[in-house]
């Protein structure tokens, strides 16, 4: 009986070894080794190796002794995993240095981000968000210090592809002053400045997020951005030309902010851009009209012009 168990165990280990070897070979084939072109493929390879190879072998090792072949494959997978992570860090480091030194233009940077990220994967967040987070992330944000009011919505970052869509649809440029109402960690504001050269301001209620956003902008040496810790119902909006909201608040508070924007629109033309559930509420405002051909689906950016 012990002999049969030993044979079964050996055959099982051999079968797993073949599966793991095949998985590693497939990853090496699909994940380009070129530093730039393969960023998105390496992200997929890192996830695959972690979930389907390293985690599997770790769990297997907790219940039985790994065969020498599996131990060798585990080491090979760890080496490959680290190599891909290191290559992607080099990509982000190079981009960060170019931005910090001012050696970029908006069109080229947009194309680089799109090329590194690859095509969308169909979900709200994808590889582009990992690139942007790695590029802009100063460090971990500190603990939130202020309790939200009942109609304030908990922070959720705007998907990076949505930010690119926003910039493309609005065609904001150096003559614009862009406001993100509920700016969170500052990604929309920083990208808007980098990819359009517009001056941009983030209004955020949580001090920890404002401090983080300021550190991100400072480490990249980005001029023309400002982050203000304030309630959007109270802060001055007198110089803004384009205002963006990723549903930072709802109900009465949203209506109060819209009323403030309507007052600003009496002094100059403005645009209001939305993403998420607040789009339907903004669309009901009599002083705004949607841009021609604008999709009012909450999963797309909507652009409204003041009358």
Buried (B, 14 or more C-beta within 10 A) or exposed (E): EEEEEEEEEEEEBEEBBEBBBEBBEEBBEEBBEEBBEBBBBBBBBBEBBEEBBBEBBEEBEEEEEBBEBBEEBBEBBBEBBEBBBEBBEEBBEEBBEBBEEEEBEBEEBBEBBEEBBBEEEEEBBBBBBBBBBBBBBBEEBEEBEEEEEEBBBEBBBBBBBBBBBBBEBBEBEEEBBBBBBBBBBBBBBBBBBBBBBBBBBBBBBBEBBBBBBBBBBEBBEBEBBBBBBEBBEEBEBEEBBBBBBBBBBBEEBBBBBBEBBBEBBEEEEBBBBBBBEBBEBBBEBEBBEBBEEBBEEBEBBBBBBBE
